[in-house]
Each structure stands twice: as structure tokens, then as C-alpha cells.
Amino acid sequence: MPRYVELRCASCGALVGHVPDVRVAIGSPFQDCPGCGALVSRAPMNEWDFLAVGARARYGFERAAWSLALALLPALLYLVGARLLGRATDPWILGAALALGLFGLGIHPALQGMRSVRRSRRRLADPMYRAKLMQFERSNLARSRRAAL
């Protein structure tokens, strides 16, 4: 479970929301401040189409790793339970536990990742959102240029 970081508006200092403390996340890279209406950066978030190839691969690998770990969990629990009770393991039950894990638990993180990509592409299809995104990127570029001087 990822930890979350608070977002505060640079203009008025109002609490805007929380973002996960991760390297790569798919979502809108900005959020409107409820106090002053300024655009606040959501640092680890970015749209799927704007992620570099390495970031996309990292996101997919993290999803696949969680899927694999969750898929193996029922079989592992069965093996541990059988050993603790001193019983022999049945290969059919073990296979069923693996299948249950793969199709039941392991598919959920993968579907959640695919849902995030679809939502990102839906947001980017909206011309008003793209205009706001360009405004946000321009303000970030101007802010970084001022900071460099």
C-alpha cells in the first residue's frame, strides 16, 4: 500500500489533496486549488501518452509483480496450511489454488492498470483538458526558468 503525500497550493497554501508516494503513477499531472483556482502540480502523476518508454515499462512491471505475488498467495497459503496440519498436499487442490489466484486475485491489479490507461486516454481526448494541460506546462516552464535565474 503506497504512502500518500499532501499537496499544498504554492499561491495560497491551501490543502489541495493527496498523491501516492511512488515513482510512476498515471493520472492528471495537475489539480485546481479550491481556494484560489491556481493549478497545483501532482508530482508523480502523468498521462500515459506522455510517459517515457522506461516509465511505462516500470509501471507495467510493478503491476505484473503485484499480480504475480497475489496470484501465488492462495497456493502458498494452502502449502503452509498443509504443512502446519501435517497433511500431504494434493496436486489437484494446489493447481486449483494457483488457478484461483491467477484468475481471481492476479487479474485485479492488471485490470486496474488498464483502467488507468483508458481514463488517461479519455482525458487527453478532451480538447478543454488538453488546453488546460498546455497552460499548466507553460506555467511550470516559466517557473523553472525563473528558478534557474
N, C-alpha and C positions, 0 to 999 in steps of 0.2 A: 504494500500500500504506500503510495508516494506521499511525502510530506507536502504541505502547501505553504506558499509564501504570500504575505499580504501585499496588495497593490495600493499605493497611495498616489494621489494626483500631485504632480510637481507644482501646479499653479496654486491650488487652494489647500492641499494637504488632506483632503477628504479620503476616507477609505473607499476604494472602488470595488475591490473584490479579492479573490484568491486565485493563484495559479499553481499547478503542480510543480514541485521542485525536481524537475527531470531535465535531461539534455535535449530531447526532441519530443515535441507534442504537436498535434495537429489541431488547429483552431484559428480563430481570428487573432491577429497579432496586436490588436488594439481594442480598447473599450472606452466608451464615453463616460466621463466623470459626471456623477449625478449632481454635484454641486455647481460646477462652473461650465460644464459641457466640453471641456478640453479632451483631446484624445490621449489616453494613457496607454503606455506600452505594456504588453503582456509578454515579457521577455522570452520564455522558451517556446511560445506558440508561434506557428507559422502555417501558412496554407500549403497543402500537399504539392501543388504545382510549383511552388517557389522553393521547395526543399532541394538541396543538392543530392546527388546520387548516393553519397556516403551516408547522409542523414536519413534518406529513405531506407537504405539497407539496414541501418541501425534500428530504425523504428520497426521494420519487418522482423528483424532478428529478435528484438525484445518481445514482440508479440508471439513469435514462434517458440521462444524459450519458455514463456509463461504457459502457452498451450501445451507444450510437451510436459512440463512439470505437473500441470493439472491433470493431464491425460494419464500419467503414471501413478497418480495418487491412489485411486481405488485398488489397483493391483498391489501396490506397496502396503496398503492397509490390510488387504487380505493376507499377504505373506506374513506380515508381522503378527496379525491375529492368530494365524495357524501355528506359528512358532511358539507364541506365548501359551496357547492352549495345548501344545504338544501333539497336534494332529498333522497328518500328511496333507500336502497341498494337492488339490485336484486340478489337473491341467485345463479341464473344461471351464471350471469356475475362474481360474486365473485368466484364461482367454476372454471370458465374458466380462471380467472386471476391466481388462485392458480395452476391450471394445466399448464398454460403457464409458470409460474415461475419455477415450479418443472422441467418440461421437457426442457424449453428453457434456463433459466439462472442458475438454480441449478445444472445442469449436467456438465456445463463447468469446474468448479473447480475440480470436481471428475475426469473428463476425463484428465485434466491437470496433476493431481497427478498420475493417472495410466500411463500416457505417461512418466512421470519422472522415474517411477519404471522400465518400459520397456527399456528406454535408459540406466539406470544404469545396468541392467542385460546384455544388449548388450555390454556395455563397459567391463564388467567383463568376458565376453566370449572371449575377445581378449587376447591371451597369451602375446603379447607385452605390453599391458596396465597393465596386472597383474604383469609382471616383473618390470615395472616402479613403480607400486604401492608398491611392496615389497622394492624396492630401497628407495622410499620416506619414508616408515615406518621405515626402518633401520636407515636412517639419522635422523629422528625425535627421535628415541630411543637413539641414540648416543648423540644427542644434549641435551636431557633431562637428561641423565646420567652425562654429563659434567656440566650441570647447578646445579645438585644436589650435586656435589663435591665442 
